[in-house]
Amino acid sequence: MGEVVAGPWTWWTVAITALAAAVLHAVNRKGQGWACTALLGASRRAKLTPGDMGWPLVGNMWAFLRAFKSGKPDDFIASYHRRRCDALLTTQDIFLYSYCSFGRIGLYRAFMFSSPTIMVTTPETCKKVLMDDGGFIPGWPKSAVTLIGNKSFLCMTEEEHRRVRKLTAAPINGLDALTTYLDFIDQTVVSTLPRWSEAGKEIEFLTELRRMTFEIIVKIFMSGADERTMNTLEGSYTDLNLAIQAMAIDLPGFAYHRALKARKKLVSVLPGILDERRAATAGRFAGASMDMMDRLIKVKDEYGRMLEDDDIIDILIMYLNAGHESSGHITMWATVLMQKNPEVLARAKAEQEEIMRSIPPTQKGLTVKDFKKMGVPLTG
């Protein structure tokens, strides 16, 4: 067989195709930027921070998610810092236009979570945003609100937020509530750690921490939940949590679609659990122990108003998700940081041993008083 030699027309075809793809790429991104800012008018557009609005529909989410899934989440913001787009782009550069950057100025425009967005990246500007309640209203992407619920803390008015926060503060964080569940938390952690060490193989630490903290948070809110209910809830919350930072694409195969189905399952299950709990509470004798769900059902404000079922369901969905996720991540990072700082680990260990020595022989487990003695900071 003879050797196939590419003629001049072949290279011209490749070059023209590459150039056409590059031009289409640039036009799409320019069009996306124009569509997001056209209604602002020339004077307001001139005041916008520099940035890149990404592709139509998906915006910058591909680059954002790719950075997080690669294990290097800082690369997404770093891409805005280190490259500039004011020079003439080559054909190869145009394909990388999603990573063009604009210097370390701390404010950039982008298109994130299906919405035009201003990203804040420096400590000074973050402090300004987080501390100026009058100028900046807390909010979440619409896709996240849909998953967590319209009655959750994410989208309440300031007045309603204060009311519900006041109602739930004592049931969730009160001394009686903490005292009630310390024994269970202690027993769960003590029984879980040996199971990890005896597994005979490496474990995914964060995954196992999430599983343990989820078991704790479900028992705190719904003490009567059996293993089947626990597994159902855990599966639904896994799907729900994976989609909080995903693109809001409601099509089979996408994380957001699975999360919407998971929320529907939770919303269909929780009302029945509430009804069963009210019936059980009605026949319960005074002084019987209550879990968080009982407390949320019974709590009243100063005007005698109680939480409605929709309020309780969205609060449960929010707390069950945020409670085990934040606890799992905090525990993971505390462990990692102590491993990296042996002197801090040694001080923490010495403190724990001293607390254990101070516990009377008749006392079983830890008390709130013992926890208040724990004060070693995670700093070197």
HELIX and SHEET records of a PDB file:
HELIX    1   1 PRO A    8  THR A   37  1                                  30    
HELIX    2   2 ALA A   38  LEU A   40  5                                   3    
HELIX    3   3 ALA A   42  ALA A   46  1                                   5    
HELIX    4   4 MET A   61  LYS A   69  1                                   9    
HELIX    5   5 ASP A   74  ARG A   82  1                                   9    
HELIX    6   6 THR A   91  PHE A   95  1                                   5    
HELIX    7   7 TYR A   97  TYR A   99  5                                   3    
HELIX    8   8 PRO A  123  MET A  131  1                                   9    
HELIX    9   9 LYS A  142  ILE A  148  1                                   7    
HELIX   10  10 PHE A  153  CYS A  155  5                                   3    
HELIX   11  11 GLU A  158  ASN A  173  1                                  16    
HELIX   12  12 LEU A  175  SER A  197  1                                  23    
HELIX   13  13 PHE A  205  PHE A  221  1                                  17    
HELIX   14  14 GLU A  227  LEU A  242  1                                  16    
HELIX   15  15 ALA A  255  ALA A  282  1                                  28    
HELIX   16  16 MET A  292  LYS A  298  1                                   7    
HELIX   17  17 ASP A  309  LYS A  340  1                                  32    
HELIX   18  18 PRO A  342  SER A  358  1                                  17    
HELIX   19  19 VAL A  368  LYS A  372  1                                   5    
SHEET    1   A 2 LEU A 107  MET A 112  0                                        
SHEET    2   A 2 SER A 115  VAL A 120 -1                                        
END                                                                             
